[in-house]
Amino acid sequence: MQQTIAPRSPWEIFIPYTPLHAVSVLVCMLAIAALITAARRLRGTAAEPAFRRGFAWSCIVFWVFQNAWFHAAGIDWLTGLPLHICDLGLLIGPLALLTGNRIMRATLYFWTFALTAQAFIQPALSSGPATPVFWFFFVAHAIVLACALYDIAVLGYRPLWNDLPRVYLFSAGYVLAMVGVNAWLGANYAYLGDPAPPLTVPPFIDALGPWPQRAIVVTAMAGLSFPLLVLPWTLARRPKKSNADAAR
């Protein structure tokens, strides 16, 4: 007897660049805006640090819960370890808000706006809102972006050129670690590996060419984008010429 497989519900499937994608991103942005607005109203008062600690610890609890859920049936060494940029950002973000450590703040800023923010534009997701994976994906990436924007809009973080060497060094260590882990496990963490089937490479990464070319291109694109993320703040800090100076 031929076994028939029931078709998946449309709510179990996520397809990028559809109305669902747009609505999902919009909801995330509105939630982040509400958080930042509330925090800015508390800025300069004794309530803001308590608000920030509550938010940061909530993020850490979410990180623990998410990983516990994914590993409830056992550790998935190929895809389930929290080693992607966004997984680490989900820890670095709240720790940066709690500690004020400059390296963490800089890493959060550069990784978020050069890499994590791409998840809203090109989500590597196929599970729809009827599945927990959908919610984990968008909540996790929204948290990372919220932490970075909180640091800028509420705590006043501004990237400096002397942040770059430390972020490059930290990022280089991460890349080398992921190359080693991927080679050992046959995984594709940080999209730097050459995984064998049934693992797949997201289309936007696969479009960059075969391995190791795509790993080199991804790393180079991220590295080249970091200085561009400093430039607007540098230009904003330049003193403006007065009318009298401009007339000379």
N, C-alpha and C positions, 0 to 999 in steps of 0.2 A: 504494500500500500504506500502510495506517495504521500509524504508528510507535507502539509501546507503550513506556511509560516504567516501568521497574521501581520498585516502591514502595520508599520509604526504610526502612531498618532502624529499629526502635524506638530503638536506641542512638544513632542519628544525630539524634534529635529531643529537645529539652528542652521540657517543659511546666511552667510554674510551678505551685506548690501541689500537687505530686504527691510520692509517696515519694522519687523521685530528688532532687527539690528539697530535701526535709528531710534526706536522707542527705548531700547535698553540703554543705549549711550545717553540719551536725553535724561532718563531717570537718574542715572549715575551722576551726571553733571548737576542736576538740580539738588540732589542730596548733598553733594560736595559743597555747592554754593550755600546751602542752608547751614551747614556746619561752620564754614568759614565766616559767614555773616554773624552767627551767634558768637563765635570766638572773638571776632573783632569788636563786638559790642562790650565784651568783657576785658578787652586789652587795657592794661594799666591799672587793673583792679586786682584785689586779692583772690577773686573768684576765677580768674583766667588760668593760673597754674593748676588749680584743682580740676577745672574743666579739661585742661590738656592732659593731665595724668589719667583722668577717667577715660578719655578717648584713647590714649595710648595703650593703657592696660586692656581695654576692650579689644583693641586690634590684636594684641598678643594672645588673648584668650581665643579669639577667632582663629588665629594661626594654629594654635594647639588643637582646637576642635576640628578644623579642616583636615589636618594631617591624621588625627585619630580616626576620622571617618574614612578617609581614603585607605588607611591601613588596617581597618577593622578585620578584614579577612586575611591579613598577612601583608608583609612588605612586598610591594611591587618594585623590584630593583631597577627595572628598565625605564619606567615612566613615573613612578610614584614618589621618588625621593624629592624633598623640597630643595632642589638645587638650581632651578631656573632663576634667572635674574629677578623675575617677579616674586618668586618664593622668598628669596633673600631680601628683596625690597620690603616685603610684608613684615619682616623683622627689623630691618635697618630703619624703616620709617618711624615706628613708635619709639625705638631706642634712641633715635636722634632727637625726638621731641622730649624724651625723658631726661637725657643726659646733656644735651647741647654740645656733644662732641663734634668738633669741626670736620673731622674726616668723615664721620657718619652723615653729617648734614650735606657735605659736598657730594659724597657718593649717592645719597638719596636724590639730590637735585639732578646730577648728570645722568644717572641711570634712568630716572623716571622720565625725563623729557627727551632723552635720546632713544630710549628703548621701551620702557613699560607703556608709555602713552600710545605706542603703535598697536597695542592690543585692542584698543577701542576702534582703530581704523581697519586693522587686518586681524580680526580675532581668530586664533587657532582653536576653534570650537565647533563641534558638530551636534552637541546635545542641547535640546530645547528647554524651555521653562518648566516642563513637566518632570525634569530630572534635577537632582541636587547639583550636578556638575555645572549646569548653567549658572545657578545662583552663586556657587563658590567662585566661578570664574569672574563674574562681573563685580561681586562684592570685594574680592581680593584685589583686583586691579584698581577699583575705585578707592580702596583704603590707601594704597600706595600713592596714588595721585593726590588724595586728600592730605596725606602727611606732608608731601612736598609743598603743596600750596599753603598749608597751614604755616610751615616754616617761613615761607616767603611773605605771606600776607599778614600774618599775626606776629611772628617772632622777628621778622625783619632780616632774614638771611639774604645775603647778596653774594653771588659767586665772584671770586677773585681769580686772577691769573695764577697766583701762587697756590690755588687749590688744585690746579691741573696735574702737577707732578705726582701728588699723593694719590689722586684718583686714578691716574694712569697706572701707578705702581700697584694699587689695590686691584684694579681691573685686570692687569696682566697676570697677577697671581691667580685670580679667579679663572681666567681663560686657560692657563696652564693646568690648573686643577681639573677643570671640566674636560679638557682634552685627554688627560690621563684617566679620569673616571669613565669617559665614553669608550676609550680604547679597551679598558678592562672589562666593562660590562656589555659592550656592544650597544650602548644607549645613544641618546641624542640630546643630552642636557645642554641648555643654552644654544641649541641648534648648531653645535660645533662638531657633531659626530657623523659617522657614516653607518647608520643603523641598517641591519638586515631585516627583511620582511619577517613578521607582519608589521613592524614599525614603519611609519610613513614620515615623510618630510613635508611640512606645510608648503602649500603652493608658492607663497611669496618668498620662501627660502629656497625652494627647489629651482625657482626661476633664476637664481643667481649662479647656477652652473653646477657641475658635478663636484663631489668632495675630492680633494680638500679646498678646491677653489671657492666654494660657497662659504666655508668657514673663514677663509682669509678675507673675503669680501665683507662679510658681516662684521668681523673684527675691525677692519679698516674703516668701514662706514661709521661705526660707533665712535672710533677714535677721532675721526675727522670732524664729527659733529660736536664734540665737547667744546672746542674753542668757539664755535659759532654760538654756543649757549652762554658764553661769557660776554661776547661782543655787545649785545644790547645794553647790558648793565654798565659796561665800560663807557659806552657813548652817553648813557643817561647821567653818569657821574661827571662828565666833562663840564667845566664851568661855562655858562652861557655868556656871550659878549653883551655888554650893555649897549644901549643906543649910542652913547658917546664914543665907546670904543669902535663900534661899527662905522661911525661917521669919519673916523680918522683915516 
